Amino acid sequence: MQIETILAIISTLGGLEAVKWIVRFVTYHKTEARKERASVDTLEEENRRKNVNWLEERLTQRDEKIENLYAELHKEQEEKMSWINRCHEVELGQKESEVKKCEIRGCAQRIPPSEY
């Protein structure tokens, strides 16, 4: 009687197809689990790659921005150095004119005498 009840249950569950499914499930269960783990690992790896690519792109953008800022800084430094040079030239010219200044107005003879 037990065999008949087992056969009845199997036939109600789908007959031969149920038996095939159970056999497939038992034999390929580990294989399917490995395949699923491999697909999950592949997705995680792809996500990491995308994240690394995004970070590398961001780093490249920041490097470019830093280079632009340094170029601008050097340009400003050069401009300030040129202004400093101009100011020094003007100061030197002023000192030179003070040395060459004649203390007597309207005199053809210059005091102090100039070597220039």
Secondary structure in CASP SS format (residue, H / E / C, confidence):
PFRMAT SS
TARGET T0000
AUTHOR 0000-0000-0000
METHOD secondary structure of the structure
MODEL  1
M C 1.00
Q H 1.00
I H 1.00
E H 1.00
T H 1.00
I H 1.00
L H 1.00
A H 1.00
I H 1.00
I H 1.00
S H 1.00
T H 1.00
L H 1.00
G C 1.00
G C 1.00
L H 1.00
E H 1.00
A H 1.00
V H 1.00
K H 1.00
W H 1.00
I H 1.00
V H 1.00
R H 1.00
F H 1.00
V H 1.00
T H 1.00
Y H 1.00
H H 1.00
K H 1.00
T H 1.00
E H 1.00
A H 1.00
R H 1.00
K H 1.00
E H 1.00
R H 1.00
A H 1.00
S H 1.00
V H 1.00
D H 1.00
T H 1.00
L H 1.00
E H 1.00
E H 1.00
E H 1.00
N H 1.00
R H 1.00
R H 1.00
K H 1.00
N H 1.00
V H 1.00
N H 1.00
W H 1.00
L H 1.00
E H 1.00
E H 1.00
R H 1.00
L H 1.00
T H 1.00
Q H 1.00
R H 1.00
D H 1.00
E H 1.00
K H 1.00
I H 1.00
E H 1.00
N H 1.00
L H 1.00
Y H 1.00
A H 1.00
E H 1.00
L H 1.00
H H 1.00
K H 1.00
E H 1.00
Q H 1.00
E H 1.00
E H 1.00
K H 1.00
M H 1.00
S H 1.00
W H 1.00
I H 1.00
N H 1.00
R H 1.00
C H 1.00
H H 1.00
E H 1.00
V H 1.00
E H 1.00
L H 1.00
G H 1.00
Q H 1.00
K H 1.00
E H 1.00
S H 1.00
E H 1.00
V H 1.00
K H 1.00
K C 1.00
C C 1.00
E C 1.00
I C 1.00
R C 1.00
G C 1.00
C C 1.00
A C 1.00
Q C 1.00
R C 1.00
I C 1.00
P C 1.00
P C 1.00
S C 1.00
E C 1.00
Y C 1.00
END
